[in-house]
Amino acid sequence: MNIRLTLDGRPVGATLNDSPAARDLATLLPLTLELEDFHGTERIGYPPRKLDTSGAPEPVAPEAGDLAYYAPWGNLALFHRDGASASADLLVLGHIDADADRLAEADRITIEAAS
C-alpha cells in the first residue's frame, strides 16, 4: 500500500504492508504526529487511538527505515537504527525510504493516503 509521507515538511517515499494493523492505520489517514526520541534507536509518536492488532503476522526484528507499531503503548515508531529484538508486541507496518540521519532528526511526521 503506497502512502505519502513527509518528515518535517519534506516528502519521502514510503509503503505500508498488508497487515491488519497497517490497514487500520490507513483508516486514520491523514495523520500528523509530533515525534520524540526513544533510546536513540527510534522516533515515536502517538496516533489518536490504538490500532487493531488481531491477526498480526509473526514477529520480525525492525530495521532502520521501518515504520512499526508498539501495541502496549499504542505508539508508532520510526526506526533509525537496527538492533531492536523481534517481539509479538512490536508490529512492522511498512518502510520509509529515508536515510537514518533524517529519520533520527525528525520532529514531525505526516502520513497520507497516496492518490
Secondary structure, 3 states (H helix, E strand, C coil): CEEEEEECCEEEEEEECCCHHHHHHHCCCCEEEECEEECCCEEEECCCCCCCCCCCCCCCCCCCCEEEEECCCCEEEEECCCCCCCCCCEEEEEEEECCHHHHHHCCEEEEEECC
